């Protein structure tokens, strides 16, 4: 007859063994035990719903409806830094497609079982021996991601020929666009930016109304420039100094805010600074720190959405981003002619009004404003599309595409060898 003492003893042994199995990291088909997974995911996110969802996913890594995406390089840079872990970013942004599971954990599963690997260009472009995956499965998608200029971070090594399958950058002919703005027409449809745009001609645009004139009436200063990166490769600092010399003869001044000027505008003060520009300045200098095809940053959006005429300085084809007649191209005009035109425009109210006629036809928006255009949503949508899942493209010579229209000769920066 089994004694009560023996029953309690057996039950105790069972409980100890059960707790050991549930707590220990044992490889059961490449996933952690549920209890340990719960503890791990609590450290990542406090949202209980997402935690339980992630635990379920972690226990079914062969779930074919999910794309498992490994951030291979350091996640501290855009465009990777806000992806987070799991499905959190896609759920929070209410993306139409959420079947993507993001991780930085290279041990989550066998490396060759991940569907997608993300690579941030600044982490791989300038190293003789970059840390790259030691093995790869034919089904895997390697994504070339960068929001930084190709002029700063060119791709120099032939090792990346026939290596990447998708591009996720600011270039307009990327597989996925990661830029700073979206353009809509009056019907609210997304129309750009694009390599080919069909703009209304400025002379055919409707004149501005009294509401816009009211916004413009108190302007009394020539130009503002907010800049923190001094002595950039584009030579913009030297150019602005020359523009100021030319403006002196007209009694006009470029006010420089930030680290490179005498006026202050801290990052946390940016909304107030932009309100001031909208209220007081005729022009805003949207000068890029480096020259590369399609490299147009938030500086342009700052001008357009705050009722200042943008003065641009870059090598982008700006008609991909704006209609002719609503901006001044400093690089094409040169310092002397730019200063002359600025003075003439300031003294001709009707001519100045014409620079804002576009408001009757178009509007500019941040990319992440809605799920429809959000870059994270578009990433997950793309990775789950038939275009990607049914056939795999590979870039034979990605360097030729990425290094187009750079300021520095030879496709690679000075002092950097071409690694073989």
GIWO-V576151 format. One record per residue. N is the residue number from 0. RES is the residue in one small letter. OMEGA is omega in radians with two decimals (* if undefined). D_CENTER is the distance of its C-alpha to the mean C-alpha in Angstrom with 1 decimal. Layout:
# GIWO-V576151
N | RES | OMEGA | D_CENTER
N | RES | OMEGA | D_CENTER
This chain:
# GIWO-V576151
0 | x | -3.09 | 72.9
1 | x | -3.10 | 69.4
2 | x | 3.10 | 69.5
3 | x | 3.14 | 67.2
4 | x | -3.14 | 66.3
5 | x | 3.13 | 65.3
6 | x | 3.13 | 63.0
7 | x | 3.13 | 61.2
8 | x | -3.13 | 60.9
9 | x | 3.12 | 59.4
10 | x | 3.13 | 57.0
11 | x | 3.11 | 55.8
12 | x | 3.13 | 55.2
13 | x | -3.13 | 53.2
14 | x | -3.14 | 51.0
15 | x | 3.14 | 50.4
16 | x | -3.14 | 49.4
17 | x | -3.14 | 47.2
18 | x | 3.12 | 45.3
19 | x | -3.13 | 44.9
20 | x | -3.10 | 43.5
21 | x | -3.07 | 41.0
22 | x | -3.00 | 39.8
23 | x | 3.07 | 39.7
24 | x | 3.12 | 36.8
25 | x | -3.07 | 38.6
26 | x | 3.02 | 37.0
27 | x | -3.13 | 37.9
28 | x | 3.07 | 36.0
29 | x | 2.94 | 32.9
30 | x | -3.13 | 32.4
31 | x | 3.07 | 33.5
32 | x | -3.01 | 36.4
33 | x | -3.10 | 35.6
34 | x | 3.14 | 36.8
35 | x | 3.09 | 34.8
36 | x | 3.11 | 31.7
37 | x | -3.14 | 32.2
38 | x | -3.13 | 32.4
39 | x | -3.06 | 29.3
40 | x | 3.04 | 27.2
41 | x | 3.12 | 28.7
42 | x | -3.09 | 27.1
43 | x | -3.03 | 23.6
44 | x | -3.10 | 23.8
45 | x | -3.13 | 26.6
46 | x | -3.00 | 26.1
47 | x | -3.13 | 29.4
48 | x | -3.14 | 28.5
49 | x | 3.12 | 25.3
50 | x | -3.09 | 27.5
51 | x | 3.10 | 30.2
52 | x | 3.14 | 27.8
53 | x | 3.11 | 26.3
54 | x | 3.11 | 29.9
55 | x | 3.13 | 30.9
56 | x | -3.10 | 28.1
57 | x | 3.12 | 28.9
58 | x | 3.11 | 32.5
59 | x | -3.06 | 31.6
60 | x | 3.09 | 29.3
61 | x | 3.12 | 30.8
62 | x | -3.02 | 29.5
63 | x | -3.12 | 28.7
64 | x | -3.12 | 26.7
65 | x | 2.98 | 23.9
66 | x | 3.14 | 21.3
67 | x | -2.99 | 21.2
68 | x | 3.13 | 18.0
69 | x | 2.99 | 18.3
70 | x | -3.03 | 15.6
71 | x | -3.12 | 17.6
72 | x | 3.13 | 16.1
73 | x | -3.05 | 15.7
74 | x | -3.03 | 13.3
75 | x | -3.13 | 13.0
76 | x | 2.92 | 9.7
77 | x | 0.13 | 6.0
78 | x | -3.03 | 5.0
79 | x | -2.90 | 8.7
80 | x | -3.11 | 10.1
81 | x | 3.12 | 10.3
82 | x | 3.10 | 11.6
83 | x | -3.12 | 15.1
84 | x | 3.11 | 18.2
85 | x | -3.13 | 20.0
86 | x | -2.97 | 19.2
87 | x | -3.03 | 18.6
88 | x | -3.11 | 15.0
89 | x | 3.11 | 16.0
90 | x | -3.12 | 19.3
91 | x | -3.12 | 18.2
92 | x | 3.12 | 15.9
93 | x | 3.13 | 18.8
94 | x | 3.10 | 17.1
95 | x | 3.07 | 19.7
96 | x | -3.10 | 19.4
97 | x | -3.06 | 19.5
98 | x | 3.07 | 21.2
99 | x | -3.13 | 18.7
100 | x | -3.07 | 19.7
101 | x | 3.05 | 17.3
102 | x | 2.97 | 19.0
103 | x | -3.07 | 19.0
104 | x | -3.10 | 22.8
105 | x | 3.11 | 24.0
106 | x | -3.12 | 27.5
107 | x | 3.09 | 26.7
108 | x | 3.05 | 28.3
109 | x | -3.02 | 29.4
110 | x | -3.09 | 26.5
111 | x | -3.13 | 27.5
112 | x | 3.07 | 27.3
113 | x | 3.12 | 23.6
114 | x | -3.01 | 22.2
115 | x | 2.99 | 18.8
116 | x | 3.13 | 17.5
117 | x | 3.14 | 13.9
118 | x | 3.06 | 13.7
119 | x | -2.99 | 11.3
120 | x | -3.12 | 12.5
121 | x | -3.13 | 13.4
122 | x | -3.05 | 15.7
123 | x | -2.93 | 17.6
124 | x | -2.95 | 17.8
125 | x | -3.10 | 20.4
126 | x | 3.11 | 22.7
127 | x | -3.12 | 26.2
128 | x | -3.12 | 26.2
129 | x | 3.11 | 22.8
130 | x | -3.12 | 23.1
131 | x | -3.13 | 22.8
132 | x | -3.12 | 24.2
133 | x | 3.14 | 28.0
134 | x | -3.05 | 28.5
135 | x | 3.06 | 26.8
136 | x | -3.12 | 28.0
137 | x | -3.07 | 28.1
138 | x | -3.00 | 26.3
139 | x | 3.09 | 23.2
140 | x | 3.06 | 19.8
141 | x | -3.06 | 17.8
142 | x | 3.09 | 14.1
143 | x | -3.01 | 12.6
144 | x | 3.06 | 9.0
145 | x | 2.96 | 7.2
146 | x | 3.13 | 4.7
147 | x | -3.09 | 8.2
148 | x | 3.04 | 11.0
149 | x | 3.10 | 13.5
150 | x | 3.07 | 16.1
151 | x | -3.03 | 15.4
152 | x | 3.11 | 14.8
153 | x | 3.06 | 17.0
154 | x | -2.96 | 18.2
155 | x | -2.99 | 21.9
156 | x | 3.07 | 23.6
157 | x | 3.13 | 25.5
158 | x | -3.12 | 25.1
159 | x | 2.95 | 21.8
160 | x | 3.14 | 23.8
161 | x | -3.06 | 24.2
162 | x | -3.05 | 21.9
163 | x | -3.11 | 18.6
164 | x | -3.13 | 18.7
165 | x | 3.06 | 15.3
166 | x | -3.12 | 12.3
167 | x | -2.99 | 8.6
168 | x | 3.11 | 7.0
169 | x | -3.11 | 6.7
170 | x | -3.00 | 10.5
171 | x | 3.08 | 12.2
172 | x | 2.99 | 14.5
173 | x | 3.03 | 12.2
174 | x | 3.07 | 13.6
175 | x | -3.11 | 10.4
176 | x | 3.02 | 8.1
177 | x | -3.11 | 4.3
178 | x | -3.01 | 5.1
179 | x | -3.04 | 6.6
180 | x | 3.02 | 9.9
181 | x | -3.14 | 12.4
182 | x | 3.10 | 16.0
183 | x | 3.03 | 19.0
184 | x | -3.08 | 22.6
185 | x | 3.10 | 25.5
186 | x | 3.12 | 25.9
187 | x | -3.13 | 22.4
188 | x | 3.08 | 21.4
189 | x | -3.10 | 17.9
190 | x | -3.10 | 18.8
191 | x | 0.06 | 15.8
192 | x | 3.12 | 14.3
193 | x | 3.13 | 16.2
194 | x | 3.07 | 18.1
195 | x | 3.14 | 21.2
196 | x | 3.12 | 21.6
197 | x | -3.08 | 24.9
198 | x | 2.91 | 25.1
199 | x | 3.11 | 28.1
200 | x | -3.05 | 30.0
201 | x | -3.12 | 30.1
202 | x | 3.12 | 33.9
203 | x | -3.14 | 33.9
204 | x | 3.11 | 31.6
205 | x | 3.09 | 33.4
206 | x | -3.11 | 34.2
207 | x | -3.14 | 32.5
208 | x | -3.08 | 34.3
209 | x | 3.14 | 35.9
210 | x | 3.12 | 33.1
211 | x | 3.10 | 30.7
212 | x | 3.12 | 33.6
213 | x | 3.11 | 34.2
214 | x | -3.02 | 30.6
215 | x | -2.90 | 31.3
216 | x | -3.05 | 34.9
217 | x | -3.13 | 34.5
218 | x | -3.09 | 32.4
219 | x | 3.13 | 34.3
220 | x | -2.99 | 32.1
221 | x | -2.99 | 30.8
222 | x | 3.06 | 27.3
223 | x | 3.08 | 24.8
224 | x | 3.07 | 22.1
225 | x | -3.04 | 19.9
226 | x | 3.12 | 19.0
227 | x | -3.13 | 18.8
228 | x | -3.05 | 18.3
229 | x | 3.09 | 21.8
230 | x | -3.13 | 23.2
231 | x | -3.11 | 20.0
232 | x | -3.11 | 20.7
233 | x | -3.11 | 20.4
234 | x | -3.07 | 23.6
235 | x | -3.13 | 22.5
236 | x | 3.13 | 24.7
237 | x | -3.14 | 27.8
238 | x | -3.14 | 27.1
239 | x | 3.09 | 26.9
240 | x | 3.11 | 30.1
241 | x | 3.08 | 31.8
242 | x | 3.14 | 30.6
243 | x | 3.09 | 32.2
244 | x | 3.13 | 35.4
245 | x | -3.14 | 35.6
246 | x | -3.12 | 35.0
247 | x | -3.09 | 37.8
248 | x | 3.11 | 40.3
249 | x | -3.12 | 39.1
250 | x | -3.10 | 39.0
251 | x | -3.05 | 35.2
252 | x | 2.92 | 32.6
253 | x | 3.09 | 28.9
254 | x | -3.09 | 28.1
255 | x | -3.14 | 25.6
256 | x | 3.10 | 24.0
257 | x | -3.04 | 22.4
258 | x | -3.04 | 23.2
259 | x | -3.12 | 24.3
260 | x | -3.09 | 26.6
261 | x | -3.13 | 29.6
262 | x | -3.01 | 28.1
263 | x | 2.97 | 26.1
264 | x | -3.13 | 23.0
265 | x | -3.10 | 21.6
266 | x | -3.12 | 18.2
267 | x | 3.11 | 20.0
268 | x | -3.00 | 21.8
269 | x | 3.12 | 19.0
270 | x | 3.13 | 20.0
271 | x | 3.11 | 23.6
272 | x | -3.14 | 22.8
273 | x | 3.05 | 21.1
274 | x | 3.12 | 24.1
275 | x | 3.11 | 26.3
276 | x | 3.11 | 24.7
277 | x | -3.06 | 25.1
278 | x | -2.90 | 28.7
279 | x | -2.94 | 29.9
280 | x | 3.07 | 28.0
281 | x | -3.03 | 28.5
282 | x | 3.02 | 25.6
283 | x | -3.12 | 22.3
284 | x | 3.08 | 21.1
285 | x | -3.03 | 17.6
286 | x | -3.12 | 18.0
287 | x | -3.11 | 15.3
288 | x | 3.12 | 15.9
289 | x | -3.06 | 16.2
290 | x | 3.05 | 16.9
291 | x | -3.11 | 15.3
292 | x | 3.10 | 15.3
293 | x | -3.13 | 12.9
294 | x | 3.14 | 11.2
295 | x | -2.98 | 11.1
296 | x | -3.10 | 9.3
297 | x | 3.13 | 10.1
298 | x | 3.12 | 13.6
299 | x | 3.12 | 14.6
300 | x | 3.12 | 13.9
301 | x | 3.13 | 15.9
302 | x | -3.03 | 18.8
303 | x | -3.08 | 18.9
304 | x | 3.11 | 18.9
305 | x | 2.93 | 21.3
306 | x | 2.98 | 24.0
307 | x | 3.13 | 23.9
308 | x | 3.13 | 24.1
309 | x | 2.96 | 21.1
310 | x | -2.99 | 22.4
311 | x | -3.14 | 19.8
312 | x | -3.11 | 20.0
313 | x | 3.13 | 18.1
314 | x | 3.06 | 18.9
315 | x | 2.94 | 16.8
316 | x | -2.98 | 19.0
317 | x | 3.07 | 18.5
318 | x | 3.00 | 20.6
319 | x | -3.06 | 17.7
320 | x | -3.09 | 16.2
321 | x | 3.00 | 19.5
322 | x | 3.04 | 23.2
323 | x | 3.06 | 25.5
324 | x | 3.13 | 27.4
325 | x | -3.13 | 24.9
326 | x | 3.02 | 23.6
327 | x | -3.14 | 25.2
328 | x | -3.05 | 24.0
329 | x | -3.09 | 25.1
330 | x | 3.13 | 24.8
331 | x | -3.08 | 27.1
332 | x | -3.00 | 29.5
333 | x | -3.01 | 30.0
334 | x | -3.06 | 30.8
335 | x | -3.12 | 34.3
336 | x | 3.10 | 33.7
337 | x | -3.14 | 30.6
338 | x | 3.14 | 32.7
339 | x | -3.11 | 35.5
340 | x | 3.10 | 33.4
341 | x | 3.14 | 31.8
342 | x | -3.13 | 35.4
343 | x | -3.11 | 36.7
344 | x | 3.12 | 34.0
345 | x | -3.09 | 34.5
346 | x | 3.12 | 38.2
347 | x | -3.01 | 37.9
348 | x | -3.11 | 36.8
349 | x | 3.10 | 36.9
350 | x | 3.11 | 34.8
351 | x | 3.13 | 32.2
352 | x | -3.09 | 32.2
353 | x | -3.13 | 31.4
354 | x | -3.08 | 27.9
355 | x | 3.13 | 27.1
356 | x | -3.13 | 28.8
357 | x | -3.13 | 25.5
358 | x | 3.13 | 25.3
359 | x | -3.02 | 28.0
360 | x | -3.04 | 26.1
361 | x | 3.02 | 22.3
362 | x | -3.11 | 19.8
363 | x | -3.04 | 16.2
364 | x | 2.99 | 14.0
365 | x | -3.04 | 10.7
366 | x | -3.05 | 8.9
367 | x | -3.07 | 9.7
368 | x | -3.13 | 13.2
369 | x | -3.14 | 14.9
370 | x | -3.11 | 14.9
371 | x | -3.08 | 15.6
372 | x | -3.07 | 12.2
373 | x | -3.04 | 10.0
374 | x | 3.10 | 7.5
375 | x | 3.08 | 9.5
376 | x | -3.13 | 12.6
377 | x | 3.10 | 12.0
378 | x | -3.10 | 11.7
379 | x | 3.10 | 15.0
380 | x | -3.13 | 16.5
381 | x | -3.09 | 16.0
382 | x | 3.12 | 17.4
383 | x | -3.10 | 20.4
384 | x | 3.10 | 21.1
385 | x | 3.12 | 24.3
386 | x | -3.11 | 22.6
387 | x | -3.04 | 21.2
388 | x | -3.06 | 24.0
389 | x | 3.08 | 26.9
390 | x | -3.09 | 26.0
391 | x | 3.07 | 24.0
392 | x | 3.06 | 22.7
393 | x | 3.13 | 22.3
394 | x | -3.07 | 21.1
395 | x | 3.14 | 24.3
396 | x | -3.10 | 23.1
397 | x | -3.13 | 19.3
398 | x | -3.11 | 20.0
399 | x | 3.13 | 21.4
400 | x | -3.03 | 18.4
401 | x | -3.02 | 15.8
402 | x | -3.10 | 18.1
403 | x | 2.97 | 19.0
404 | x | 3.08 | 19.8
405 | x | -3.13 | 19.2
406 | x | -3.04 | 21.3
407 | x | -3.06 | 23.2
408 | x | 2.97 | 25.8
409 | x | 3.08 | 26.3
410 | x | 3.12 | 22.8
411 | x | -3.09 | 22.6
412 | x | 3.07 | 22.7
413 | x | 3.05 | 26.1
414 | x | 3.13 | 27.7
415 | x | 3.11 | 25.7
416 | x | 3.02 | 27.9
417 | x | -3.05 | 27.0
418 | x | 3.13 | 27.3
419 | x | * | 29.2
